[in-house]
Amino acid sequence: MLDACAELVDEVGYEGLTTTLLAERAEVAIGSVYQFFPDKRAIVQALTLRTMESYLQRLDERFASDEMTHWWDGVDAGIDEYITMHRTVPGFRTLHFGDVVDLHLLDEQRDNNGVIADQLARVLTERFGLTDVPKLRFVLEIAVEAADALIKLAFRRKSDGDERVLLEAKALIREYLHRQVDGPDSGRSTVGKQAEVAPAV
């Protein structure tokens, strides 16, 4: 049913999605839909949670690579996977991480991008040993908001993403995070272990 939901939101949008359409596409009885989901919001919430888990799994696989030696490699990977999901994962370009439906779809206490920033902070901390987690989460939340807006712009300009906008987004986010995490005024001794300057994109 979640796969059918992803296909439908790309075709008719969230507003056009109905449980009846979902049952028809999934080839199940309408009662089977309501057995698992009380309404379409719950269906989209389940799809969005699955998408977030897939995104984090993709990041874990990328982060396990020996080719990643610095935290900014992880940042690039996070942006690249987000772009790839826009291009390849049904429903993602329409729903993203649920903000089209509800800014608090993933967590009642935090908005959706805040949840993603928390998860990114976790994987960056585990993989690269960055510390000062509260500050890291804050700057990542700013970065996620900025990257999300610019990537949406890229896909509004071109169906497969305007490459110029995407490159500018990566450069902007990398520079911002480098300044905040490893910059001379960032308290690098507690925020980041890496002292090298991030290479230009």
Secondary structure by P-SEA (a helix, b strand, c coil): caaaaaaaaaacccccccaaaaaaaacccaaaaaaccccaaaaaaaaaaaaaaaaaaaaaaaaaccccccaaaaaaaaaaaaaaaacccccccccccccccccccccccccaaaaaaaaaaaaaaaaccccaaaaaaaaaaaaaaaaaaaaaaaaaacccccaaaaaaaaaaaaaaaaaaacccccccccccccccccccc
